Amino acid sequence: MREDLRKRLAISDDRLEAVNSLLLDPEARIVNDMLDVVARYGTPEEINHKARESGRFESLMQRVERVRPEYVADLEWLRSQRDAGAFVSLDDYRRDVLGKKHDSVQFDDDVAVTLEVSACQYFPWLIRAAHRAIEKRTLLPGRFIRVRNMKEQEQDGDLAAFAAAMDLIGASWVETLDTRGTDGSNVHLGGPETITGYFGGVGQPNGHALRWLDEYLHFYTEYGVRQVLNVNPGTVMLGYLLHRLGVDIEFKISVFLGNDNPYAGLWTLLGAKLFSRDDGTTPLVGFNWSNSTDNETLEITAQFRRSLGLEEMVRFEHHITETWKSIVRQPYNRRDELLEVAPRVANISAKHEGGDPDMEQGREHPSDILDYFRERDEVIEAGDWEHLELNFLDKCHAVERTAHALTERGIGVVAAERLHGAPIPAV
């Protein structure tokens, strides 16, 4: 009976023809409005060329020199330390962790876990973390998430400096565009006192999806920002379509999108496959699951991710820790679950959004997701800069604990590759 029922799920060719008919209809406003936004920036080839030029290290350094010259010395220090080999190599790190056992452990780098931290709001925090990594012979993450106001960091020079640093250390990073639902897009909602309204109305209502597209193209062409956070089904669709046109956008789906079961994952990955380019590539590079997701969901989804040919392209990003306040019930720590599932599911990112609970609960100012939405001047005036920086370093410490635990199990990790080297997949 199962096989008889399965045959009913087949999709006939005429369904695909209907989709193509819509996309190619010259009267379809849903497509025309998007194309009008793109056209303001040029052809896809021109857009990608602008992004490559703007994202070059030399171009970014010129921006830093103009807007925030005091950051130049930090970037030069970071480059000099990298070139001098001051950061521990991945192999030496493994030797430090395993001691005499090192030579007898066969690392499984085919399932290497990407070390990820969120959110690195300010460039100076990255430099502080780099000093600490050299001193303690620990690994800087291979992936950084940022949730800072884009216009603010563009004006104060932080954006260009951070992008240049990511180029230096060989890490991927994600920016969160200002058009994200907390920008007043829903006129009926305010702050935390209207939080329940966000459950059915958050994101980019009405014309805000196209504003998101416009904002992306600005930062892509001006700074080479390629990867951004995606919190809305409409902007996910715009990302798919933009990539299909030829613009080399990449995005990760936010935890706030609420993918919390394999069928939600199926819907998302089917879209990625349907709108992939002829070479099979998709703009969906990070898939952040809901905090409620368990290992079985990851395993089920990994099966059809592989069947769709997306295993190497779409990373599952899973929260190991969360901010102490304003997002989940504490204590929250999924490290043991990661250690269990990592050998069975490839291309996982271990995201650390908070410090470990044993550290957080003793802090005068524990990490709080609401701190992401504060302006820099307000943070400084309130005397909270050191508190928030310490919160970030606690998150880096949580990354260190995860890297240590994975290494003890013989599971590879992906750290900042130009500092520590890349894991070598098993042959």
C-alpha positions in Angstrom: 0.0 0.0 0.0 2.8 2.4 0.8 4.2 2.1 -2.7 0.8 2.6 -4.3 0.3 5.8 -2.3 3.8 7.0 -3.0 3.1 7.1 -6.8 0.4 9.6 -6.2 3.0 12.2 -5.1 4.7 12.4 -8.5 4.5 15.9 -9.9 3.6 16.1 -13.6 5.5 18.2 -16.1 2.5 20.6 -16.6 3.0 21.9 -13.0 6.5 23.0 -13.9 5.2 24.5 -17.1 2.7 26.6 -15.0 5.5 27.9 -12.9 7.6 28.8 -15.9 4.6 30.5 -17.5 4.2 32.7 -14.5 7.9 33.6 -14.2 8.1 34.4 -17.9 4.8 36.4 -18.1 5.8 40.0 -19.1 2.7 41.2 -17.2 3.6 39.5 -13.9 4.2 42.3 -11.4 5.7 39.9 -8.9 8.6 39.5 -11.3 8.6 42.9 -12.9 8.9 44.7 -9.6 12.0 42.7 -8.7 13.6 43.2 -12.0 13.1 46.9 -11.7 15.1 47.0 -8.5 17.9 44.9 -10.0 18.1 47.0 -13.1 19.0 50.1 -11.0 22.3 48.3 -10.2 23.1 47.1 -13.7 23.2 43.6 -15.3 24.0 40.6 -13.0 27.5 40.5 -14.6 28.0 44.2 -13.8 26.7 43.7 -10.2 29.0 40.8 -9.5 32.0 42.7 -10.9 31.3 45.7 -8.7 31.0 43.4 -5.7 34.3 41.7 -6.5 36.1 45.0 -6.8 34.5 46.5 -3.7 35.2 43.3 -1.6 38.9 43.1 -2.5 41.1 43.5 0.6 42.8 46.6 -0.9 39.5 48.3 -1.6 38.2 47.6 1.9 41.5 48.9 3.4 41.1 52.2 1.5 37.7 52.6 3.0 39.0 51.9 6.5 41.8 54.5 6.0 39.2 57.1 5.0 36.5 56.5 7.6 38.2 54.7 10.6 42.0 55.1 10.2 42.7 53.9 13.7 41.6 50.4 12.6 44.4 50.2 10.1 47.0 49.3 12.7 44.7 46.5 14.1 44.3 45.0 10.6 48.1 45.3 9.9 48.7 43.6 13.3 46.3 40.8 12.4 48.0 40.2 9.0 51.5 40.2 10.6 50.5 37.7 13.2 48.9 35.5 10.6 51.9 35.6 8.4 54.3 35.0 11.3 52.4 31.8 12.2 51.4 33.2 15.7 48.1 31.3 15.7 48.1 27.6 16.6 47.8 25.3 13.6 44.9 22.8 13.6 47.3 19.9 13.9 49.1 21.5 16.8 45.8 22.2 18.5 44.9 18.6 18.2 48.2 17.6 19.7 47.6 20.0 22.6 44.1 18.5 23.3 45.0 14.8 22.8 48.6 14.7 24.0 50.1 11.3 23.5 46.9 9.9 22.0 47.2 12.2 19.0 49.1 9.8 16.7 46.6 7.0 17.3 43.4 9.1 16.5 42.1 9.0 12.9 40.1 12.3 12.5 37.0 12.2 10.5 37.2 15.4 8.6 34.5 14.4 6.1 32.0 15.5 8.8 34.1 18.4 10.2 31.9 20.8 12.2 32.2 24.5 11.4 32.8 26.5 14.5 30.4 29.5 14.6 29.9 32.5 16.9 27.1 35.1 17.0 27.0 37.9 17.1 30.3 39.7 16.6 28.9 43.2 16.6 32.1 45.2 16.6 35.4 44.9 14.9 37.4 45.6 18.1 35.9 42.5 19.7 37.3 40.4 16.9 40.8 41.8 17.6 40.4 41.1 21.3 39.4 37.5 20.5 42.4 37.2 18.2 44.8 38.3 21.0 43.2 35.7 23.2 43.4 32.9 20.6 47.2 33.5 20.3 47.7 33.7 24.1 45.7 30.6 24.9 46.5 28.6 21.7 42.8 28.2 20.8 40.9 28.4 17.5 39.1 31.4 16.1 35.7 30.3 14.6 35.4 29.7 10.9 32.1 31.5 10.7 30.9 34.8 12.2 27.3 36.1 12.4 26.6 39.9 12.8 23.3 41.5 13.8 24.3 45.1 13.9 22.6 48.1 12.3 24.0 48.3 8.8 23.8 52.0 8.3 25.5 52.7 11.6 28.4 50.4 10.9 28.8 51.7 7.4 29.1 55.2 8.7 31.6 54.4 11.5 33.9 52.3 9.4 33.2 49.0 11.3 31.7 47.3 8.3 34.7 47.7 6.0 37.2 46.8 8.8 35.3 43.6 9.7 35.0 42.5 6.0 38.7 43.1 5.6 39.4 41.0 8.7 37.3 38.1 7.4 39.4 38.1 4.3 42.6 38.0 6.3 41.6 35.2 8.6 39.8 33.1 6.0 36.3 32.9 7.7 32.8 33.3 6.3 30.5 35.9 7.8 26.9 36.9 7.6 25.4 40.4 7.9 21.8 41.1 9.0 20.2 43.8 6.8 18.3 46.6 8.5 15.1 45.6 6.6 14.3 42.7 9.0 11.0 43.3 10.7 12.3 45.4 13.6 12.6 48.5 11.5 9.1 49.7 11.9 7.9 47.8 8.9 4.8 46.6 10.7 3.1 49.8 11.9 1.0 48.0 14.4 3.9 46.6 16.4 6.3 48.1 18.8 8.8 46.6 21.2 8.6 43.7 23.6 5.2 44.8 24.9 3.7 43.7 21.5 5.9 40.6 21.1 2.9 38.2 20.5 2.0 40.3 17.4 5.3 39.3 15.8 4.3 35.7 15.7 2.0 36.4 12.8 3.4 39.6 11.4 7.1 39.8 11.6 9.4 40.2 8.6 9.1 42.3 5.5 5.4 43.1 4.9 4.1 44.6 1.7 6.9 46.5 -0.1 9.5 45.8 2.4 10.7 42.6 0.7 11.8 44.8 -2.3 13.5 47.2 0.1 15.4 44.2 1.5 16.5 43.4 -2.1 17.6 47.0 -2.7 19.5 47.1 0.6 21.2 43.8 -0.2 22.3 45.0 -3.6 23.7 48.2 -2.1 25.9 46.5 0.4 26.9 43.7 -2.1 28.1 46.2 -4.7 29.6 48.7 -2.2 31.4 46.4 0.2 31.3 42.9 -1.3 28.9 41.7 1.4 27.8 38.4 -0.1 26.1 36.5 2.7 23.1 37.9 4.6 20.5 36.7 7.1 17.1 35.8 5.8 14.1 35.9 8.1 11.1 35.9 5.8 9.7 33.5 3.2 9.3 36.3 0.7 12.9 37.4 0.9 14.0 33.8 0.7 12.1 33.6 -2.6 13.8 36.8 -3.7 17.2 35.3 -2.9 16.4 32.3 -5.0 15.3 34.4 -7.9 18.2 36.8 -7.7 20.7 34.0 -7.8 18.8 32.4 -10.7 19.2 35.7 -12.6 23.0 35.4 -12.1 23.7 37.6 -9.1 26.0 35.7 -6.7 24.0 36.2 -3.6 24.3 33.8 -0.7 22.1 33.7 2.4 21.4 31.8 5.6 18.0 31.2 7.0 17.5 32.6 10.4 16.3 30.7 13.5 13.5 33.2 13.5 12.0 31.7 10.4 11.0 28.8 12.5 12.0 25.7 10.6 11.5 23.1 13.3 10.6 19.8 11.6 11.7 17.8 8.5 8.7 18.9 6.4 9.6 22.5 6.9 13.1 21.5 5.9 11.7 19.7 2.8 9.8 22.8 1.7 12.9 25.0 2.0 15.2 22.6 0.3 12.7 21.9 -2.5 12.7 25.7 -3.2 16.5 25.7 -3.3 16.6 22.8 -5.7 13.8 24.1 -8.0 15.5 27.5 -8.4 19.1 26.3 -8.5 21.2 27.2 -11.5 22.1 24.8 -14.3 25.3 24.0 -12.5 23.4 22.9 -9.4 24.4 25.8 -7.2 21.9 27.5 -4.8 22.2 30.8 -2.8 21.0 28.9 0.3 24.3 28.2 2.1 23.2 28.2 5.8 20.0 26.6 7.2 19.5 27.7 10.8 17.1 25.4 12.6 14.7 26.3 15.4 16.0 25.8 18.9 13.4 23.1 19.4 14.9 20.9 16.6 16.3 17.5 17.7 18.9 15.2 16.2 16.3 13.0 14.5 15.0 16.0 12.5 18.6 16.7 11.4 19.1 13.1 10.4 15.9 12.9 8.4 16.5 16.1 6.6 20.1 15.2 5.9 18.9 12.2 4.0 16.9 14.1 1.5 19.4 17.0 1.5 21.8 14.4 0.1 19.2 13.1 -2.4 18.7 16.6 -3.7 22.4 17.0 -4.2 22.6 19.8 -1.7 24.7 18.3 1.1 28.0 20.1 0.3 26.2 23.4 -0.4 23.7 23.8 2.4 25.1 23.8 5.9 22.9 22.9 8.8 23.5 25.6 11.5 22.4 24.5 14.9 22.5 26.5 18.1 24.7 24.9 20.8 24.3 27.8 23.2 21.9 30.8 23.3 21.9 34.2 25.0 21.0 33.9 28.7 18.1 36.3 28.4 15.2 37.0 26.0 15.1 34.0 23.7 15.0 30.6 25.4 14.5 28.9 28.8 17.8 28.4 30.5 20.0 26.5 31.0 20.3 25.8 27.3 23.3 23.7 26.1 23.1 21.3 23.1 26.8 20.3 23.0 26.2 16.7 24.0 23.6 16.3 21.3 26.1 17.8 18.7 28.7 15.2 19.7 26.1 12.5 19.2 24.9 13.6 15.7 28.0 15.1 14.2 29.5 11.7 13.1 26.3 10.9 11.2 25.4 14.2 9.6 27.9 16.1 7.4 28.2 19.8 7.0 26.9 21.0 10.4 27.8 24.4 11.9 27.9 24.6 15.7 26.5 28.1 16.4 27.3 29.7 19.8 24.9 32.6 20.6 25.7 32.7 24.3 28.3 31.5 26.8 27.9 28.2 28.6 25.2 28.5 31.3 27.8 28.0 34.1 29.5 31.1 33.0 26.5 33.2 32.1 24.6 32.9 35.3 27.5 34.5 37.2 27.9 37.6 35.0 26.8 41.0 36.2 25.4 41.6 32.7 24.6 38.2 31.1 24.1 38.0 27.4 20.8 39.3 26.1 19.4 39.0 22.6 17.9 42.5 22.9 21.4 44.0 23.2 21.7 43.3 19.4 19.3 46.1 18.7 21.1 48.8 20.7 23.0 51.7 19.1 26.7 51.9 19.7 26.7 55.3 21.3 23.9 54.2 23.7 25.9 51.1 24.7 28.9 53.2 25.5 27.0 56.0 27.3 25.2 53.3 29.4 28.6 51.9 30.4 27.8 48.5 28.9 30.6 48.3 26.3 32.8 46.1 28.5 29.9 44.0 29.6 28.9 43.2 26.0 32.5 42.6 25.0 32.8 40.1 27.8 29.5 38.5 26.7 31.1 38.0 23.2 34.3 36.5 24.7 32.1 34.1 26.8 30.6 32.9 23.5 34.1 32.4 22.1 34.9 30.4 25.2 31.9 28.2 24.5 33.2 27.7 21.0 36.5 26.6 22.6 34.8 24.0 24.7 32.9 22.7 21.7 36.1 22.5 19.6 37.9 20.7 22.5 35.0 18.2 22.9 34.8 17.4 19.2 38.6 17.0 19.0 38.6 14.6 21.9 36.0 12.5 19.9 38.2 12.6 16.7 35.7 14.8 14.9 37.2 17.5 12.7 36.4 21.2 13.1 36.5 24.1 10.6 38.2 27.2 12.2 39.5 30.3 10.5 41.4 28.6 7.7 44.0 31.2 6.9 45.0 31.3 10.6 44.8 27.6 11.6 44.7 25.6 8.3 41.9 23.6 6.8 40.9 20.0 7.8 41.9 17.4 5.2 38.9 15.2 4.2 39.6 11.5 4.4 40.2 9.8 1.1 
